[in-house]
């Protein structure tokens, strides 16, 4: 067993960042939905004069790629939830 990155309990399976309890508590569907909504909002600003959304979209796309590749870490969850 290893230590859960979220609760620091010795419950995480080797190779996993979170214990099953913490992973279940994180609402990944809501996090992904939140990031997709933010991406849509930034996509709508692409042609707005004087507005550069390249960095924001790059960051958002990186988060979605990490999620699509199977990453389920406390850090990714926090980054996704805090996208503005």
N, C-alpha and C positions, 0 to 999 in steps of 0.2 A: 504494500500500500504506500501511497505517497500523500503529500499534503495538498488539500484543495486550495486553489489560488484565491478563492472567494472567502471561505469561512475558516481556513487554516486547520480544519479537522483532518485527521488521518483517515480519510475515506475515499480519496481519489484513486482510481485504478491506475496502474502504471501506464504512462504514455498519455493520460488524459489530464487536462488542466483542472477540471472541476469534478467534484463528487456528484453522484446522481441526484442528490437532494437539491444542490445549488443549480445544477443544469436544468432540472425540471422547473425550478422557481423562476428562472429567467424566461421571459416571454419572447422567444425568438421570433415568432410570427409578428408580434407587435413591433419589434425592433426593425425587422426587414421592411414592414409596411411603412414605418416612419422614414426610413432611409429612402425608399422608393418615392414617397411623397416629396421629400426634399429634393431628390434628383429631378422630379418632374417640375418643381418650382424653379430650380436653377436652369433647366432646359428651356423654360419659357423666357428666360432673361438673356439667352444667347445673342439675339439680334438687337438688344437694347444698346443704343449708343452710350459709350462711356462706362459700360458695365463689363467687367472681366470676370467670368465665372469659371475659367479654365482650372484654377487651383481647386476650387470647391468640387467641381465635377470629377476631377482626377482623384481626390480624396474619397468621394462617395463611391466611385467605380472601384477603387481599391478595396473598400469595405465590402462591397457586394461580391467581389471576386473571392476575397478571403472566406466569406460565408459560403459561397457556391463550392469552394474547394473543401468544405467540411470543417472549417475551423469553428469551434464552439468554446471560446475562452471568455473569461470575465472581462479581459481587456477589450476584445472585439465587441462584446455586448455593450460595454460602457461607451466606447467610441460611437457605436451605432445610435444608441439612445440619445447621446449628446450632440448629434448633428443638428445644426441650426440652419 
